[in-house]
Amino acid sequence: MSISNGIPAYELSTELLLHELRHLHATRTETFLHGSPDSLREHTARTFEMEQEYLRRHPERNVDPRRTRAGAREEPQHA
């Protein structure tokens, strides 16, 4: 069940889900800086819904080791 407006995330094709996620991430700063409290709340809820659906579909997604706590602490490798 969707907690926000729009098509529920679970009903979207993977292609549309990724499209929505890219759009939400691209518009986040503008919404945060200039959106009304209601629009920020809606944007946050919709982003969370889309992200959770993506994670549900891709639990074994490719995680960049540099994006983990341990990986971020490692010294950079120089070629």
PEKADA-V423976 format. One line per field, one symbol per residue. phi: phi as a letter, one per 20 degrees, with the letter a starting at -180 (. if undefined). A space follows every 10 residues. Layout:
# PEKADA-V423976
phi->???
This chain:
# PEKADA-V423976
phi->.eecfnfggf eefgffffgf ffffffegff fffcefgfff ffffffffgf fffffffcfd ffdfgfedgf ffefffedf
